[in-house]
Amino acid sequence: MPHLAVFGAGPALGLSAARRFGRAGYSVTLIARNGDTLDTLRRSLAADGIAADILLADLTDDAQVDTALTNLRARHGIPDVLLYSPGGVERLPVDALALDADTLRTWLPLNLTTPVRILHALLPEMVRRGSGAALVAQGSSLHEPQSALASVGIPQSGLLNYLRSAAQQVRPAGVRVGSLQISRLIETSAAQRLYDSGHFASVEPNEVERVEPDALADALFEMATTDTEVERAA
């Protein structure tokens, strides 16, 4: 049975991706820092007949990430598909003029160094196997800078450079690397709840376009299973 590992699993994109891949016959591992959330997601998937394992890990903590990777390998081997879809939006907005070097360093783990750490651990094994896909959910501000999102747009643009570079190396071996760049507000996400509560009113006074997480999950499944471009707008 093929396996999907979701790093940063939550009740929006992570859950929808797990359902989409689960319907296609994948088993699933959900990795995140909140045990209660993971238990809720696992129960929701079980109701749909999808087997899901859970691993606790704070994705800003290198030691916890390494432990999660060790446990993932021990239980399921190298996943067929990796999805990195972190949260952390509650700290936004941080605009460009407010973003000093010390503040930027606190945004690097979730948006740059942790995904590089995970892919560095798993991509070589996928290459040796001759198959696999590593996908990262990113925001569109990495291409279209928005001052209020500088703290995420800057490190994510560096991550995109890494993803494109890695793709050049691994694609000839049958491994896909992709960036799903999301410009819309994901329904049922933490960002959507914050937006609707007025959290972003000072920087985003107008209504923003929204997208259902199931539509994004379909895009991720296509990226993982067909020979598509490295970047896809959503």
Buried (B, 14 or more C-beta within 10 A) or exposed (E): EBBBBBBBBBBBBBBBBBBBBBEEEBBBBBBBBBEEBBEEBBEBBEEEEBBBBBBBBBBBBEEBBBBBBEBBBEEBEBBBBBBBBBBBBEEBBBBBEEBEEEEBEEBBBBBBBBBBBBBEBBBBBBBEBEBBBBBBBBBBBBBEEBBBBBBBBBBBBBBBEBBBEBBEEBBEBBBBBBBBBBBBBBBBBBBBEBBEEEBBEEEBEEEEEEBBBBEBBBBBBEBBBEEBEBBBEB
